[in-house]
């Protein structure tokens, strides 16, 4: 489930994040960071996928925000199961 903030930002034509890319990031992440408190003290977890990076609240499962992964992909490389 997406948070209201995530839904509003996904409506912006300059940054589309199809559900398939989000599902791929959650199912086959390049890197999963440990849960850490955000600026507001609520827990957040960053998950880097091959096309998008997803930040979610691990307690509720809600997606807080998403953004393209381009620069992160170069750092972590392709998934090991990729051709």
One Martini backbone bead per residue (centre of mass of N, CA, C, O) as a GRO file, in nm:
protein
   83
    1UNK     BB    1   0.098   0.035   0.020
    2UNK     BB    2   0.044   0.370  -0.020
    3UNK     BB    3   0.108   0.668   0.047
    4UNK     BB    4   0.003   0.979  -0.007
    5UNK     BB    5   0.274   1.094  -0.099
    6UNK     BB    6   0.332   0.875  -0.310
    7UNK     BB    7   0.081   0.922  -0.484
    8UNK     BB    8   0.129   1.218  -0.558
    9UNK     BB    9   0.418   1.182  -0.686
   10UNK     BB   10   0.319   0.965  -0.907
   11UNK     BB   11   0.148   1.190  -1.076
   12UNK     BB   12   0.405   1.276  -1.193
   13UNK     BB   13   0.531   1.280  -1.519
   14UNK     BB   14   0.853   1.296  -1.445
   15UNK     BB   15   0.798   1.027  -1.224
   16UNK     BB   16   0.746   0.733  -1.315
   17UNK     BB   17   0.615   0.425  -1.124
   18UNK     BB   18   0.559   0.136  -1.188
   19UNK     BB   19   0.444  -0.140  -1.031
   20UNK     BB   20   0.654  -0.336  -1.149
   21UNK     BB   21   0.908  -0.190  -1.035
   22UNK     BB   22   0.830  -0.211  -0.739
   23UNK     BB   23   0.797  -0.519  -0.726
   24UNK     BB   24   1.090  -0.582  -0.813
   25UNK     BB   25   1.234  -0.440  -0.577
   26UNK     BB   26   1.097  -0.620  -0.353
   27UNK     BB   27   1.172  -0.911  -0.478
   28UNK     BB   28   1.471  -0.794  -0.626
   29UNK     BB   29   1.708  -0.673  -0.467
   30UNK     BB   30   2.021  -0.522  -0.449
   31UNK     BB   31   1.946  -0.358  -0.175
   32UNK     BB   32   1.916  -0.371   0.190
   33UNK     BB   33   1.843  -0.168   0.438
   34UNK     BB   34   1.825  -0.091   0.741
   35UNK     BB   35   1.643   0.002   0.990
   36UNK     BB   36   1.549   0.353   1.026
   37UNK     BB   37   1.513   0.653   1.146
   38UNK     BB   38   1.370   0.928   1.073
   39UNK     BB   39   1.322   1.260   1.119
   40UNK     BB   40   1.037   1.177   1.278
   41UNK     BB   41   1.107   0.866   1.406
   42UNK     BB   42   1.023   0.685   1.192
   43UNK     BB   43   1.037   0.404   1.029
   44UNK     BB   44   1.283   0.308   0.769
   45UNK     BB   45   1.329   0.148   0.436
   46UNK     BB   46   1.573   0.079   0.197
   47UNK     BB   47   1.516  -0.021  -0.155
   48UNK     BB   48   1.716  -0.146  -0.413
   49UNK     BB   49   1.658  -0.139  -0.747
   50UNK     BB   50   1.707  -0.151  -1.090
   51UNK     BB   51   1.490   0.112  -1.126
   52UNK     BB   52   1.399   0.146  -0.818
   53UNK     BB   53   1.352   0.322  -0.516
   54UNK     BB   54   1.240   0.213  -0.192
   55UNK     BB   55   1.041   0.355   0.073
   56UNK     BB   56   0.955   0.201   0.387
   57UNK     BB   57   0.730   0.092   0.631
   58UNK     BB   58   0.771  -0.189   0.829
   59UNK     BB   59   0.513  -0.177   1.012
   60UNK     BB   60   0.292  -0.121   0.763
   61UNK     BB   61   0.411  -0.138   0.445
   62UNK     BB   62   0.432   0.137   0.347
   63UNK     BB   63   0.491   0.353   0.092
   64UNK     BB   64   0.659   0.654   0.087
   65UNK     BB   65   0.878   0.628  -0.158
   66UNK     BB   66   1.002   0.700  -0.497
   67UNK     BB   67   1.295   0.640  -0.718
   68UNK     BB   68   1.536   0.643  -0.918
   69UNK     BB   69   1.848   0.424  -0.966
   70UNK     BB   70   2.088   0.488  -1.153
   71UNK     BB   71   2.332   0.552  -0.955
   72UNK     BB   72   2.302   0.290  -0.781
   73UNK     BB   73   2.352   0.072  -0.992
   74UNK     BB   74   2.654   0.128  -1.030
   75UNK     BB   75   2.732   0.053  -0.736
   76UNK     BB   76   2.575  -0.251  -0.720
   77UNK     BB   77   2.475  -0.359  -0.970
   78UNK     BB   78   2.369  -0.634  -1.087
   79UNK     BB   79   2.209  -0.894  -1.055
   80UNK     BB   80   2.312  -1.221  -1.028
   81UNK     BB   81   2.054  -1.335  -1.213
   82UNK     BB   82   2.144  -1.173  -1.439
   83UNK     BB   83   2.251  -1.154  -1.780
   0.00000   0.00000   0.00000
